[in-house]
């Protein structure tokens, strides 16, 4: 039974169809495809792994460049704002004493407010860019660049902090001085033309009281070094105004000389004002010059000089890096693999 079953099995094997040549070729091609596909996948994975550091470096370079460009724009906009403001304020402050106009007060106050807002905005932007930069991983190849950009951010933030203190004091100083004394005025010419003692007396009593109140406000301020000269000049003007008012009031409190050939008390008072005006013109010029220092293009260029030098150096450095660098470096497969792929 066993022998018969075995022979039967052999006959069944002989009857099983053999693979045709076409089937063998297809089977062989399938095998080659599997081998080539596996090899290609391995090659691509190998290349991807080799390029990972390059992609990380490019990502870092893009992030640090974007933050730097944003910070650079903030610095440039702020500096340009100072230059525009300087021209506008100078044109308003060229008004003569006799005009009695305090338009420059409101122009300067508005400009100081705008500048404070601009500085705060730029400060927040650069602080944000610095924070973002400290959060990202730095490839070793960019350690030096990383340190340079952080130093630029730190120096910019320090500059903005000083500018904020300066402009906040400028605002306090301006408000304490008030619009009445923004331009160094000693008299109202129309009053002298009327020749009315009572009106002139009322004018100088009022202006003396306002000047005394303003002096009291100013003495409560602590001016920084940058404002010492302007502060002292403003004090000198107000003290001159009080002194002139006292002289005028003292003269007008007296009766006119009985001798009609002698000057009247109004004439004597006016001569006192004319004499004080010569000194006041010097103070006026000095006040204008020191006031313009706040928005002076030359002075602000000097203030920003160190930051601008570092900024220009970084801009040049980044341009060089981009010129020398490819987005993703393509690695060549080993020579032994080139025989197969």
C-alpha positions in Angstrom: 0.0 0.0 0.0 2.8 2.3 0.9 4.7 1.6 -2.4 1.7 2.2 -4.5 0.9 5.4 -2.8 4.5 6.6 -3.3 4.4 5.9 -7.0 1.1 7.6 -7.2 2.6 10.6 -5.6 5.5 10.6 -8.1 3.1 10.5 -11.0 1.3 13.5 -9.6 4.6 15.4 -9.5 5.4 14.5 -13.1 2.0 15.8 -14.2 2.5 19.3 -12.4 3.3 21.9 -15.0 6.8 23.5 -15.0 7.4 27.3 -15.0 7.6 28.7 -18.5 10.5 30.9 -19.6 8.3 34.0 -19.5 7.3 33.3 -15.9 10.9 32.8 -14.9 11.9 36.2 -16.6 9.0 38.0 -14.8 10.0 36.4 -11.5 13.6 37.5 -12.0 12.5 41.1 -12.9 10.3 41.3 -9.8 13.3 40.2 -7.7 15.5 42.9 -9.4 12.9 45.5 -8.8 12.7 44.6 -5.1 16.4 44.7 -4.8 16.8 48.0 -6.7 13.8 49.6 -4.7 15.3 48.5 -1.4 18.7 49.8 -2.4 17.3 53.1 -3.6 15.3 53.6 -0.4 18.4 52.8 1.6 20.4 55.4 -0.5 17.8 58.1 -0.2 17.5 57.5 3.6 21.3 57.6 3.9 21.4 60.9 1.9 18.5 62.4 4.0 20.3 61.6 7.2 23.5 63.1 5.9 21.7 66.3 4.9 19.8 66.7 8.2 22.5 69.0 9.8 22.4 71.2 6.7 18.7 71.6 6.8 18.9 72.5 10.5 21.6 75.1 9.8 19.4 76.6 7.0 16.4 76.7 9.3 18.4 78.5 12.0 19.9 80.9 9.4 16.4 81.8 8.2 15.1 82.4 11.7 18.1 84.5 12.8 18.0 86.5 9.6 14.3 87.2 9.9 14.6 88.4 13.5 17.6 90.6 12.7 15.9 92.3 9.7 12.9 93.1 11.8 15.1 94.6 14.5 17.2 96.5 12.0 14.0 98.0 10.6 13.0 99.2 14.0 16.3 100.9 14.6 16.3 102.6 11.2 12.7 103.8 11.5 13.4 105.3 14.9 16.5 107.2 13.6 14.6 108.5 10.6 11.8 109.7 12.9 14.3 111.9 14.8 15.5 113.5 11.6 12.0 114.4 10.4 11.0 115.8 13.8 14.1 118.0 14.0 13.3 119.8 10.8 9.6 120.4 11.9 10.5 121.7 15.3 13.2 123.9 14.1 10.9 125.6 11.6 8.3 126.3 14.3 10.8 127.5 16.9 12.3 130.1 14.6 9.4 132.4 15.6 10.4 135.7 17.1 9.8 136.6 20.8 7.2 139.3 19.9 4.9 136.8 18.2 4.0 135.2 21.5 3.3 132.0 19.8 3.6 128.7 21.7 2.8 126.5 18.7 6.3 124.9 19.1 5.3 123.7 22.5 2.5 121.5 21.2 4.5 120.4 18.2 7.4 119.3 20.5 5.1 117.7 23.0 3.3 115.7 20.3 6.7 114.7 18.9 8.0 113.5 22.3 4.9 111.5 22.8 5.2 109.9 19.4 8.9 109.2 20.0 8.3 107.6 23.3 5.7 105.3 21.7 8.1 104.5 18.8 11.0 103.7 21.3 8.7 101.4 23.3 7.5 99.6 20.2 11.1 99.1 18.9 12.2 98.0 22.4 9.4 95.4 22.6 10.2 94.1 19.1 13.9 93.6 19.8 13.2 92.1 23.2 10.9 89.6 21.4 13.5 88.8 18.7 16.1 88.2 21.4 13.7 85.9 23.3 13.0 83.9 20.2 16.7 83.6 19.4 17.5 82.2 22.8 14.8 79.5 22.4 16.2 77.9 19.2 19.0 75.5 19.0 22.2 76.9 17.6 24.3 74.8 15.2 27.9 74.9 16.2 28.9 76.5 12.9 26.8 79.6 13.8 27.9 80.0 17.5 29.8 83.2 16.7 27.0 84.7 14.6 24.6 83.8 17.4 26.7 85.7 19.9 27.1 88.7 17.6 23.3 89.1 17.1 22.6 88.7 20.8 25.2 91.5 21.5 23.4 93.7 18.9 20.1 93.1 20.6 21.5 93.9 24.0 23.2 97.1 22.9 20.0 98.2 21.1 17.9 97.5 24.2 20.4 99.5 26.3 20.2 102.4 23.9 16.4 102.3 23.9 16.3 102.3 27.7 18.5 105.4 27.8 16.4 107.1 25.1 13.2 106.4 27.0 14.5 107.9 30.2 15.7 111.0 28.3 12.4 111.5 26.4 10.3 110.9 29.5 12.2 113.6 31.3 11.8 115.8 28.3 8.1 115.4 28.5 8.0 116.1 32.2 10.2 119.1 31.7 8.1 120.4 28.8 4.9 120.1 30.8 6.3 121.7 33.9 7.6 124.7 31.8 4.1 125.0 30.1 3.1 126.6 26.8 3.2 130.1 28.1 7.0 130.1 28.5 8.0 127.8 25.7 9.2 130.8 23.8 11.1 133.2 26.0 8.6 136.2 26.1 9.2 139.2 28.3 6.4 141.5 27.2 3.1 142.0 25.3 3.9 144.8 22.8 0.2 145.6 22.2 -0.2 146.6 25.9 2.7 149.0 25.8 1.2 150.7 22.7 -2.1 151.4 24.7 -0.1 153.1 27.4 -2.6 151.9 30.1 -0.8 151.5 33.4 -3.5 149.3 35.0 -3.5 146.8 32.1 0.3 146.6 32.1 0.3 146.1 35.9 -2.3 143.3 35.7 -0.3 141.6 32.9 3.0 141.6 34.8 1.3 140.5 38.1 -0.2 137.5 36.3 2.9 136.6 34.4 5.1 136.9 37.5 2.8 134.6 39.5 2.8 132.0 36.6 6.6 132.2 36.3 7.0 131.7 40.1 4.7 128.7 39.9 6.6 127.3 37.0 9.9 127.7 38.8 8.5 125.8 41.7 7.5 122.9 39.5 10.9 122.9 37.7 12.8 122.8 41.0 11.1 119.5 41.9 12.6 117.9 38.8 16.0 116.1 38.7 17.4 116.7 35.3 19.8 114.1 33.8 23.2 115.2 32.5 21.9 115.6 29.0 19.4 118.2 30.2 21.5 120.2 32.6 22.2 123.1 30.1 18.7 123.4 28.9 17.3 123.2 32.4 19.6 125.9 33.6 18.8 128.1 30.6 15.1 127.7 31.2 15.5 128.6 34.9 17.6 131.7 33.9 14.9 132.9 31.5 12.1 132.5 34.2 14.2 134.3 36.8 14.9 137.1 34.3 11.2 137.3 33.6 10.4 137.6 37.3 13.1 140.2 37.8 11.8 142.2 34.8 8.2 142.0 36.1 9.3 143.1 39.6 11.1 146.1 38.0 8.1 147.1 35.9 5.7 146.7 38.8 7.9 148.8 41.0 8.2 151.6 38.5 4.5 151.7 37.6 3.6 151.9 41.3 5.3 155.3 41.4 3.8 158.5 40.1 5.2 160.3 37.0 7.7 163.0 37.5 6.2 166.5 37.7 8.7 167.6 35.1 7.1 166.8 31.8 10.5 166.7 30.1 11.5 163.7 32.1 10.5 160.2 31.1 7.2 158.9 32.4 7.0 155.7 34.5 5.6 153.8 31.5 8.6 154.9 29.4 11.0 154.0 32.2 9.3 150.6 32.5 9.5 149.9 28.8 13.2 150.8 28.7 13.7 148.2 31.5 12.0 145.6 29.3 14.1 146.6 26.3 17.3 146.2 28.3 16.2 142.8 29.6 15.3 141.8 26.1 18.9 141.9 25.0 19.8 139.3 27.6 16.7 137.4 26.8 17.6 137.1 23.1 20.8 135.3 24.1 18.8 132.9 26.3 16.3 132.4 23.5 19.0 131.3 21.1 20.5 129.0 23.7 17.1 127.4 24.5 16.4 126.8 20.9 19.8 125.1 20.3 19.6 122.9 23.4 16.0 122.0 22.6 16.9 120.9 19.1 19.6 118.6 20.6 16.7 116.3 21.5 15.9 115.7 17.9 19.2 116.7 16.3 20.1 114.5 13.3 23.8 114.9 14.0 23.5 114.1 17.7 21.2 111.2 17.2 23.5 109.7 14.6 26.3 109.9 17.2 24.0 108.3 19.7 23.1 105.5 17.4 26.7 105.2 15.9 27.8 102.1 17.9 24.6 100.2 17.2 24.7 101.2 13.5 28.3 100.0 13.2 27.4 96.6 14.7 24.3 96.5 12.6 26.1 97.1 9.3 28.7 94.6 10.3 26.1 91.9 10.9 24.3 92.8 7.6 27.6 92.3 5.7 28.3 89.1 7.6 24.9 87.6 6.8 25.2 88.5 3.1 28.5 86.7 2.9 27.1 83.6 4.6 24.2 83.5 2.1 26.6 83.9 -0.8 28.8 81.1 0.2 26.1 78.7 1.2 23.7 76.5 -0.7 20.2 75.9 0.5 20.8 72.1 0.8 24.1 70.5 0.0 23.8 67.4 -2.1 26.0 64.5 -1.0 27.3 62.1 -3.6 26.9 58.4 -3.0 30.0 56.3 -2.4 31.8 55.2 -5.6 31.0 51.6 -5.0 27.3 52.4 -5.1 27.7 54.4 -8.4 28.3 51.1 -10.2 24.8 50.0 -9.3 22.8 53.3 -9.4 
